[in-house]
Amino acid sequence: MRIDLHTHSTASDGTDSPTELMRGAAAAGLDVIALTDHDTVAGHAEAAAALPAGLTLVPGCELSCRYRGIGLHLLAYLFDPGEPALARERELLRDDRVPRARAIVGRLAELGAPVEWERVVELAGPGGTIGRPHIATAMVEAGVVPDVASAFTPEWIADGGRAHVDKHELDAVTAVRLVRAAGGVTVFAHPMAVKRGRVLPESAVAELAGAGLDGIEADHMDHDAAARRRVRELAADLGLLITGSSDYHGSRKTCVLGEHTTDPAVYAEIAARASGAAPITG
């Protein structure tokens, strides 16, 4: 089995619609794909309706969190999307994205970067969850930076960068507990992606594990070989599941579907632990 547990569609900041993503997953030879758009489950229904025969969809999302001033992402799988407390937090996270993105565009203007708000909205698409990748794409189009990765630097919109604006983020320990209460499973996404900014100390990962964190993503495009080894050692120390995935965003990133995958036994354990929702097979 080939299993990719971290992908994005146009429901957040990917460039493939949920339908296109499911077709692409089948074409890439995947058996299981998780749809984990940022802070939203809006793409799940379309993805489920478009499932090719034999492909299994794991409904999920990637939650924007913070731990003592450090931003991080938690992958949440197979939770009940209607559970009120978690649904309310997802709504708060989404609602803050528009004013935050507007403020970033304003700061870019002050820095002489000609990024138009209307173009950012167009890039997000109807009903899409606006995020920094849309702003980064607009920056590329405007000739401010040569590529999306160059926008995520201290000079521009990286955490703490000249045009960065803080957003509402869910306390990470609270997030783990909310997902568990909604019958879901949590995995810490790209925990050692140093190019993205500050990373959590290992003592914080231990605290999250104590709160009920289920797993940690080791194999990811932003982890070098040393980081992957250390994540595996940390997972062994803390009794966490180890996942791997592409973090696919369509044409917005260079990674491809199935670039990194999760062991079938780990996927089976994630599905067994969940009680809020079940995988869907086409």
N, C-alpha and C positions, 0 to 999 in steps of 0.2 A: 504493500500500500504506500502511496505517496500522499503526504498530508501537509498542507500549508495552513497554518493557524493565525495568519495576520495579513489581511488585505484590506484595501480601501476602494470605494466606488465614488461616483459623483454625488452620492448622498452626503459625503464630506469633502475630502480634498483629492480624490482620485480622478482620473480622466476617463475611465471606463464606466458605463452605466452598470447597474447590478446585472442586467441581462447580458451585456457584453462580457462582464467579469466571469459569469458562470460558463459561458461558451468558451472563453479563453482558458479557463481552468480545465475543462474537458480536453481541449486541444493540446494543452500542456501535459496531459497524461496524469493529472491529479485524480485521486480517489475521494479526497476530503478537502474542503476549503472552508475556512471561517471568514465571514464578513464582519469586520471590526472597524466600522467607520467611527470617526471621532464623536463621542458624546451623543450618538444618535442610533436609533434602530430603523430609521426611515427607509432604508434599502432592503430590509429583510423580505417583505412581501413580494416585491418584484423579483428578487433573487430566487425565492422559493418557487415562484410560478415559472421561472425560466430554467429550472434545473434540467440538464440533459440526463438521460437514463444512466443510472449507475453512479452519478456524482452525488456526494453527500454534503449538505450545507450545515455548518455549525453557526447558528446565530450568535452574534456577540457585539461588543463595541470596545473602543479604546477610550478609557476615562482620563480626563485631564486632572491630575492630582498635584498636591504639594506636600512636602514633608519638611517642616522647620525651614521654610524659605527656599527649598530646592524643588524645582518642578520635576515631575516624573509621569509616566504613562502606565496605567494598569489595563491589561487586557481582561475583559470580563466575558465569560462564555456561559451560554445556556441558562441564563437567569430568566425569571418571569418579567417580561417587559412591562407588564401592567402593575407590578408591585409599587405602591404609592410612594414610599420614601425614596427609592432609587430613581423612579421616574421623575420625581420633583427635582432631584439634584441634576439629572441630565438636562432638564428644562432650564435650570439656572445657568448651567454651563453653556448651553446653546445661546441663551438670550444675551449673554455677555459678549459673545463673539462679534456682533455687529458694531457696537460702540467701540470696542477695543480695536477692531480692524480700521474703523474710521479714524481713530486717534493715531494709529501707526501711519496711515496715509498722510495725515496732517503733519506728522513729524518728518516724514520723508520730504514733503513739500518745503518745510523749513530748511532742510538740508540740501535743497536744490534738485531733488529727484522728481522728475515729472510723471508721477504715477496718478492716474485718474481713478477716482472712486468708482465711477460707473463701469470701468473696465474690470475692476476687481469683482464687482457684483456679477457681471457677465460671465467671468471665468468660473465663479462658484455655481452658476446655473440656477434654474428655477427650483426653489426649495432646498438648495445645497447649503451645507454648513460652512460658512465663510471662515477661512483660516489663513495663517501666514503663507502657506504654499501658494495660495491664489495671489497674494500680494507679491510674492517672489516672482511668480510667472509674469505678472504685470511689469515688474522691474526689468525683467529680461526683455520683454517686448519694447519697453521704453528706452532700452540701451543703457540702463543704469549699471547693470552687472551682466557678465557674459553667460551665466547659467544660474539655475535655481540655487545650487549649493553656495554660490558666491554671495547670495543675499543673506544667508544664515551665518553671518560673521559679526564680530563686535562692531565693525564699521557700519553695519546696517541693522538687521532685524533679529539677530540672535538674542538669546536671553541676556539681558544686561547691555545690549548693543545701543548705539546712538538713537535708533528709532524704535527701540523696544518699548512696549506698554504692557504692564501687568494685566492679567485677566483673573476672573473668578476661577478658582481651582478648588477641588474637593480635597479635604484632608485625607491623606493616603490611608491611614489606619481606619478612619471612618469608612472610606470607600470599600476596603476589604470586608469590613463587617456588614455593610449594606448589601454588597453583592452576595455574600453568604446568606444573609437573611432572605434574599430574593431567590434562593435556591441555585445560585450560580457558583462559578469557579473563577479564581483570579490568578493571573500570571503577570509578573513584573516584566514589562517590555524593555528591550535593549538597555539593561541596567548599567552597562559600562561604556556607553556611547559617548566618550569624552569629547568628541568633536561637536556634540550638541550643546555642551555647556557643563555645568557642575553635575557630578554624579553623587548618588547617595553613599555615605559611608557604610561599610559592611554591618556595623552595629544597627543601623536603621533597617537594613534588610532583615536582620534577626528579629527586630521588633515587629515588622510586618508579618514575618513567619509566625511569631507568637500570637498575632491577631487573627491568623487564619489564612494567610497567603498560601496558595496551593503550589505555585510553580514560578519558574524564572526562565526567561528567554536567553539561551546561550548562543545559538547559531543565528547570526544576524549580520547584514552587510556592514553595519557600523562597529562590529567587534572584530579585532584582529585575533590571531591565533592565541596570543597570551591571554587576552580578555576571555576568550571562550574557555580556555583551561581553567581560569580562576573562577568563572561562573559555575563550572561543573564542580569544582572543589567546594565552593560555597553552598551549592545545592546539596551536596553530599553531607556537609556539616549540619545543615538545617533541615534535612529531610524534605527537600522541595523537588517537585517534578521538573524535568528539563525539557524545554521545547526549542524548536527551530522553525523559522519562517522567513518569508520573503519581504514582508512589509511593503507589498506591491501597491503602487500608486498609479499604474498605467504609464503614460509617457512623461509624467512629472518626475520620475526617478529612473535610474538606470537598471535597477534590479528587475528580474523576470519572475513570473509565477513559478513556484517550486524551486527557487534558487537555493533555499534551505528548507528542510522539512523536519517533521516531528516523528519520533518513533511510534509505531502503531500501538505498542503497549502503553505508552504515555497517553496517547489519545483515548484509548479504551478506559484508562483510569479517570481522565477528565470527564468523559461521558458518564461513568459510573457514579462519580461524586455529585453530579448535577441533579437537581430535582425541580428546577424552575422551568425548564424547557428541554426538548429532545432534539437531537440531530434530525435533519430532514433529508431523505434520499429520493432522488428522481427516478 
